[in-house]
Amino acid sequence: MTVPLPPPNRIYLLRHAEAALAEPGQRDFDRPLNEKGYGDAEIIADQAADKGYRADLLISSTALRCRDTADAVHRAVGVGLDVRYVDALYNATVDTYLEIIDAQEAAAVMLVGHNPTIEQALETLIGSEAMARALPGGFPTAGLAVIDFAASINAWCLTDFVVV
């Protein structure tokens, strides 16, 4: 497993907001956000914008709940945000998440994805001890990790974790 090196210099990892349960016959991929999830997606997007957290590129899973969450971020930060939807993020391994991040030239990249992979990506970037201290209960829905590369120690560090 390769940990990305800059660029990007900042990585945002956003777990999709809370999704509705699957209706009979509905694929997991097609589950939208539930009412709470829609509200949480808007709140987390607004909180991120209020803190000045803005990616140059947003990469989202094509699953409906991730697209719904990414749409909230896009609305909060404006139309200048480059948004890409990537099928490979659905049911992906942590290696896939990190490879997608590592392939980007943008200074700040946001990935909207799924657990457990988004949590595993954060742990891989910042280490298991920092992960346990920062998120003892795990990576919540609509949680946003802000990770910066600290050149002085040649490592990724969790700068902030924004929750609803």
Secondary structure as GFF3:
##gff-version 3
##sequence-region A 1 164
A	DSSP	beta_strand	10	15	.	.	.	ID=ss1
A	DSSP	three_ten_helix	28	30	.	.	.	ID=ss2
A	DSSP	alpha_helix	35	50	.	.	.	ID=ss3
A	DSSP	beta_strand	57	61	.	.	.	ID=ss4
A	DSSP	alpha_helix	64	77	.	.	.	ID=ss5
A	DSSP	beta_strand	82	86	.	.	.	ID=ss6
A	DSSP	three_ten_helix	87	89	.	.	.	ID=ss7
A	DSSP	alpha_helix	94	102	.	.	.	ID=ss8
A	DSSP	beta_strand	108	113	.	.	.	ID=ss9
A	DSSP	alpha_helix	117	126	.	.	.	ID=ss10
A	DSSP	alpha_helix	128	134	.	.	.	ID=ss11
A	DSSP	beta_strand	144	150	.	.	.	ID=ss12
A	DSSP	beta_strand	155	162	.	.	.	ID=ss13
###
